[in-house]
Every structure is written in structure tokens, then in C-alpha cells.
Amino acid sequence: MEEKKNPEALLLAGNTIQIVPSGYSMYPLVNPNHGDAVILEPLGDRRPKKGEVVLFRRCSTANPGEGDLLVLHRIVRVTAEGYYLVGDNQSQPEGPVERSQMCGVMTAVVKRGRRLSVTDLRYRLLCGLWRFFLPIRPTLLRFAVWCRKRILRRK
């Protein structure tokens, strides 16, 4: 059986990696049910920017070092205190997150076998719109559920 590699260790060693995230926090950009994957490059010494998706270690405040998770989220705000991040399927940013907790930055998403670079105009437009709607995402999602129920009820 193949040994599972630690993504954080691989990135810190300077490797570019491809992973399939297991959660739904980055849905609809990354859908684990469809086997969507992301390409991550090491951050190195550079400072990540607002709008970028980063892999970071969410530290447990109760027991530092225990139960820490690697999380893939988008940077929505940068302040003197740190970075504020949120999943594309969430509406509440978390933070501040320190730069030292980040190990990689997403450079592409792989959907249905096709690679879409974060520099692609389609990707940038879609993500820009999704970030713009951050404050009203819960309302939009409730409206989408309401519409779906009404449509399904008619059939």
C-alpha cells in the first residue's frame, strides 16, 4: 500500500502538489463529490494577497498542536493583525491567521480532468463575483433552496 504523504511537509520542502480536498468549505469551486482537485505551490517567502486561496494550519486554541487541521480557504482581508480567510461555501471569515500558518497557495483547480489556472479570466471573474456576494451568501443560498423546492413541487 502506498504511504500517504503530508501535504504541508511536501510544500515546505518546495514541492508543487495536487490534492483532493475532503470538505465542502470551498464548494462550488471545489466539489469533492466530483473528485475536483487543486494544484498547490509553496508560498516560500512571498506574502499572499487578498483573493488567493491558501492552505493553512488551523491551530487548536484549547490544545495547541493537537487536532490542528490543514484548511483550504480564500483570503478576504489583510490587516496588520493578520489574514482573514473564508471558504467559498461559507459566509463568516476566520482570523486573524498568521503568515507562518500558511504553507501553500492554489495555482489551479482540476475539474473533470481539466485544469483551470487561477490566472484564467473565467476563474478570476467567477471568484470576483463570489467574493463580492460574501455578505449576502446566506440569503442567496436560502433563495436557491426555496426556488429548488418550488420547482420540484411542480413536477
DONU-956940 format. One record per residue: x, z, y of N, C-alpha, C in turn; residue in three letters. Coordinates in steps of 0.02 Angstrom, whole numbers, plus 50000, padded with zeros to 5 digits. Each point is the difference from the previous one (the first is absolute). Example, Ala and Ser with C-alpha at 12.3 -4.5 7.8 and 13.67 -1.06 7.14 Angstrom:
<rs>
[[50660 50390 49716] [49955 50000 50059] [50045 50000 50060] ALA],
[[49982 49964 50053] [50042 50003 50059] [49961 50037 50055] SER],
</rs>
This chain:
<rs>
[[50042 50000 49941] [49958 50000 50059] [50045 50000 50062] MET],
[[49980 49960 50050] [50040 49994 50061] [49993 50063 50043] GLU],
[[50056 50024 50026] [50000 50059 50043] [49970 49983 50068] GLU],
[[49956 50044 50024] [49969 49990 50065] [50049 50020 50054] LYS],
[[50012 49956 50048] [50048 50013 50054] [49965 50035 50058] LYS],
[[50037 50040 50036] [49975 50034 50059] [50005 49953 50060] ASN],
[[49943 49979 50029] [50002 49953 50057] [50040 50027 50059] PRO],
[[49994 50064 50014] [50036 50029 50056] [50075 49995 49989] GLU],
[[50023 50016 49940] [50072 49997 49985] [50025 49928 50004] ALA],
[[49960 49953 49976] [50021 49929 50003] [50006 49976 50072] LEU],
[[49952 50019 50042] [50002 49981 50071] [50059 50032 50036] LEU],
[[50011 50064 49987] [50055 50035 50032] [50068 49972 49978] LEU],
[[50001 49968 49940] [50062 49969 49976] [50008 49929 50028] ALA],
[[49951 49977 50042] [50006 49935 50033] [49966 49943 49964] GLY],
[[49958 50014 49951] [49966 49948 49962] [49932 49981 50030] ASN],
[[49982 49937 49994] [49932 49977 50016] [49960 50006 49936] THR],
[[49940 50027 50004] [49960 50012 49940] [49930 49972 50008] ILE],
[[49966 49992 49942] [49929 49982 49999] [49964 50054 49961] GLN],
[[49948 50028 50029] [49961 50052 49965] [49925 49983 50005] ILE],
[[49962 50028 49953] [49928 49995 50001] [49974 50070 50017] VAL],
[[49977 50010 50062] [49975 50066 50019] [49940 50020 49957] PRO],
[[49993 50064 49987] [49948 50023 49955] [49936 50023 50036] SER],
[[50004 50015 50064] [49941 50025 50035] [49964 49947 50039] GLY],
[[49947 50022 50034] [49958 49954 50039] [50008 50009 50075] TYR],
[[50050 50038 50022] [50006 50013 50072] [50017 49938 50040] SER],
[[50029 49949 49969] [50018 49939 50036] [49951 49942 49987] MET],
[[49944 50015 49966] [49947 49951 49990] [49970 49982 50068] TYR],
[[49985 49939 50015] [49997 49940 49960] [50065 49960 49997] PRO],
[[50051 50020 50038] [50063 49963 49999] [50030 50001 49930] LEU],
[[49999 50057 49968] [50028 50006 49932] [49945 50027 49955] VAL],
[[49980 49960 49951] [49946 50020 49954] [50031 50012 49931] ASN],
[[50006 50064 49979] [50030 50014 49935] [49960 49972 49942] PRO],
[[49935 49990 50008] [49959 49970 49946] [50020 49928 49985] ASN],
[[50027 49965 50049] [50021 49931 49992] [50074 49993 49985] HIS],
[[50036 50057 49995] [50072 49998 49987] [50041 49979 50059] GLY],
[[49973 50007 50061] [50039 49983 50060] [50063 50042 50002] ASP],
[[50053 49971 50024] [50065 50034 50005] [50026 49993 50071] ALA],
[[50050 50041 50015] [50033 49995 50065] [50075 49994 49989] VAL],
[[50033 49963 50045] [50073 49994 50000] [50025 50047 50054] ILE],
[[50046 50044 49981] [50028 50049 50047] [50075 49990 50006] LEU],
[[50024 50004 50062] [50071 49998 50013] [50022 50067 50027] GLU],
[[50063 50018 49991] [50024 50063 50028] [49996 50000 50076] PRO],
[[49985 50057 50028] [49998 50006 50073] [50071 50001 50030] LEU],
[[50046 50027 49962] [50068 50005 50026] [50000 50045 50062] GLY],
[[50036 49979 50051] [50005 50040 50062] [49949 49981 50053] ASP],
[[49962 49946 49988] [49955 49978 50053] [49938 50044 50006] ARG],
[[49972 50000 50058] [49940 50039 50015] [49938 49957 49985] ARG],
[[49955 50025 49959] [49938 49962 49987] [49956 49997 50062] PRO],
[[49959 49947 50004] [49959 49989 50059] [49925 50008 49984] LYS],
[[49963 50010 50052] [49927 50004 49994] [49975 49936 49967] LYS],
[[49954 50008 49952] [49972 49943 49964] [50033 49987 49934] GLY],
[[50061 50025 49990] [50034 49989 49936] [49974 50047 49947] GLU],
[[50003 49977 49938] [49980 50042 49942] [50064 50027 49970] VAL],
[[50002 50066 49992] [50060 50033 49974] [49983 50042 49938] VAL],
[[50051 50008 49958] [49995 50045 49944] [50034 50064 50022] LEU],
[[49964 50056 49996] [50028 50064 50022] [49983 50055 49950] PHE],
[[50037 50053 50004] [49989 50058 49958] [49956 50049 50039] ARG],
[[49940 50012 49973] [49954 50049 50029] [50021 50068 49972] ARG],
[[50024 50042 50043] [50026 50065 49979] [49944 50052 49996] CYS],
[[50003 50040 49948] [49953 50055 49992] [50019 50055 50048] SER],
[[49953 50021 50042] [50015 50054 50047] [50000 50068 49966] THR],
[[49960 50007 49947] [49996 50064 49965] [50063 50012 49959] ALA],
[[50022 49950 49963] [50059 50006 49956] [50045 49939 50011] ASN],
[[50042 50002 50051] [50044 49943 50013] [50040 49980 49937] PRO],
[[50001 49934 49986] [50035 49975 49942] [49958 49995 49938] GLY],
[[49943 50036 49999] [49956 49998 49942] [49938 49960 50016] GLU],
[[49983 49954 49958] [49939 49961 50009] [50005 49948 50056] GLY],
[[50060 49987 50024] [50008 49949 50051] [49980 49932 49971] ASP],
[[49968 49959 50041] [49977 49934 49978] [50033 49945 50041] LEU],
[[50011 49943 49969] [50020 49940 50037] [49936 49966 50021] LEU],
[[49993 49986 50064] [49939 49972 50028] [50016 49938 50040] VAL],
[[49958 49950 49994] [50007 49937 50037] [49945 49998 50054] LEU],
[[50020 50006 50064] [49952 50000 50055] [50028 49961 50059] HIS],
[[49955 49984 50047] [50018 49962 50059] [50012 50047 50059] ARG],
[[50051 49984 50040] [50015 50039 50060] [49950 49980 50054] ILE],
[[49964 50049 50027] [49951 49985 50052] [50019 50028 50068] VAL],
[[50048 50047 50000] [50022 50029 50063] [50070 50029 49992] ARG],
[[50041 49992 50051] [50068 50028 50001] [50006 50043 50062] VAL],
[[50019 50063 49990] [50008 50047 50056] [50067 50034 49994] THR],
[[50016 50043 50048] [50062 50038 49997] [50000 50048 49940] ALA],
[[49941 50022 49979] [49995 50046 49942] [50011 49965 49934] GLU],
[[49985 49935 49997] [50008 49963 49937] [49951 49942 49995] GLY],
[[49988 49980 49938] [49958 49942 49985] [49932 50024 49974] TYR],
[[49948 49965 50019] [49933 50013 49974] [49980 49940 49958] TYR],
[[49978 50014 49939] [49986 49946 49953] [49930 50007 49972] LEU],
[[49972 49944 49978] [49934 50000 49970] [49996 49943 49950] VAL],
[[49964 50011 49946] [49987 49946 49952] [49948 49953 50029] GLY],
[[50002 49937 49979] [49952 49951 50026] [49928 50016 49979] ASP],
[[49991 50043 49950] [49934 50019 49976] [49982 50071 50025] ASN],
[[50035 50022 50051] [49988 50067 50027] [49989 49996 50075] GLN],
[[49977 50055 50029] [49989 50000 50072] [50036 50056 50035] SER],
[[50025 50050 49963] [50034 50056 50030] [50075 49995 49991] GLN],
[[50038 49990 50054] [50072 49997 49994] [50029 50067 49980] PRO],
[[50057 49999 49965] [50036 50061 49984] [50067 49998 50035] GLU],
[[50024 50059 50016] [50064 50004 50033] [50005 50062 50042] GLY],
[[50055 50010 50032] [50055 49953 50004] [50042 49998 49935] PRO],
[[50023 49941 49983] [50045 49989 49943] [50068 49985 50030] VAL],
[[50051 50031 49972] [50068 49988 50025] [50029 49937 49971] GLU],
[[50045 49969 50036] [50034 49939 49978] [50036 50013 49934] ARG],
[[50027 50060 49990] [50037 50017 49939] [49956 50000 49938] SER],
[[49934 50003 50008] [49955 49998 49942] [49987 49928 49977] GLN],
[[50019 49951 50039] [49986 49930 49985] [50059 49969 49963] MET],
[[49985 49958 49950] [50054 49969 49962] [49995 49924 49997] CYS],
[[49942 49972 50014] [49993 49927 49996] [49947 49973 50045] GLY],
[[50004 49935 50013] [49952 49966 50042] [49974 49939 49962] VAL],
[[49935 49988 50004] [49970 49944 49965] [50016 49935 50036] MET],
[[50024 49950 49962] [50016 49934 50028] [49952 49946 49977] THR],
[[49963 50014 49946] [49952 49951 49974] [49951 50035 49954] ALA],
[[49943 49969 49991] [49950 50022 49952] [49990 49942 49951] VAL],
[[49991 50017 49936] [49990 49949 49948] [49929 50008 49974] VAL],
[[49958 49950 50015] [49930 50000 49980] [49987 49941 49955] LYS],
[[49976 50014 49940] [49985 49948 49950] [50060 49954 49990] ARG],
[[50059 50029 49999] [50061 49962 49987] [50029 49964 50061] GLY],
[[49966 50003 50056] [50025 49966 50061] [50030 50052 50047] ARG],
[[50058 49984 50025] [50035 50045 50045] [49982 49983 50072] ARG],
[[49980 50051 50038] [49982 49992 50070] [50045 50045 50041] LEU],
[[50043 49970 50040] [50048 50036 50041] [49964 50036 50058] SER],
[[50028 50056 50020] [49971 50037 50057] [50011 49962 50065] VAL],
[[50042 49949 50000] [50010 49960 50060] [49952 49941 50004] THR],
[[49962 49988 49946] [49951 49946 49998] [49945 50013 50051] ASP],
[[49980 49949 50037] [49950 50007 50053] [49934 50028 49973] LEU],
[[49978 49977 49941] [49937 50024 49971] [50003 50076 49988] ARG],
[[50055 50022 49972] [50009 50071 49986] [49999 50040 50066] TYR],
[[50037 49976 50050] [50005 50036 50063] [49932 50003 50036] ARG],
[[49961 49947 49998] [49933 50000 50031] [49953 50049 49964] LEU],
[[50000 49996 49934] [49956 50044 49960] [50018 50073 50013] LEU],
[[50063 50017 49997] [50021 50070 50010] [49989 50023 50072] CYS],
[[50009 49956 50047] [49987 50017 50070] [49927 50017 50011] GLY],
[[49956 49960 49972] [49928 50014 50005] [49982 50065 49966] LEU],
[[50028 50011 49941] [49984 50060 49961] [50024 50063 50037] TRP],
[[50058 49996 50032] [50026 50057 50040] [49955 50011 50061] ARG],
[[49978 49946 50031] [49956 50005 50058] [49936 50038 49983] PHE],
[[49974 49990 49940] [49938 50031 49979] [50009 50070 49971] PHE],
[[50060 50027 50002] [50014 50066 49972] [49949 50053 50023] LEU],
[[49985 50006 50064] [49954 50053 50021] [49929 49993 49973] PRO],
[[49979 49939 49983] [49931 49991 49977] [49996 49980 49926] ILE],
[[50055 50005 49963] [49998 49982 49929] [49946 50036 49960] ARG],
[[49992 50066 50008] [49947 50033 49961] [49931 49969 50012] PRO],
[[49985 49984 50062] [49936 49970 50017] [49994 49930 49969] THR],
[[50054 49961 50004] [50000 49933 49970] [49989 50004 49924] LEU],
[[50034 50047 49968] [49993 50007 49927] [49929 50022 49981] LEU],
[[49971 50046 50038] [49931 50021 49986] [49952 49941 50009] ARG],
[[50011 49960 50052] [49959 49942 50013] [50006 49949 49942] PHE],
[[50061 49989 49976] [50010 49954 49944] [49964 50024 49937] ALA],
[[50002 50065 49987] [49964 50028 49941] [49925 49992 50010] VAL],
[[49976 50013 50060] [49929 49993 50014] [49977 49928 49989] TRP],
[[50039 49952 50025] [49984 49928 49992] [49999 49981 49926] CYS],
[[50049 50024 49964] [50005 49983 49929] [49940 50026 49961] ARG],
[[49979 50061 50015] [49942 50029 49967] [49937 49960 50015] LYS],
[[49991 49980 50063] [49941 49961 50019] [49999 49932 49965] ARG],
[[50059 49969 49996] [50005 49934 49968] [49986 50006 49925] ILE],
[[50028 50050 49968] [49990 50010 49928] [49928 50019 49984] LEU],
[[49967 50036 50045] [49931 50021 49990] [49953 49939 49999] ARG],
[[50016 49948 50037] [49957 49941 50004] [50003 49956 49938] ARG],
[[50053 50008 49962] [50008 49956 49940] [49961 50024 49941] LYS],
</rs>
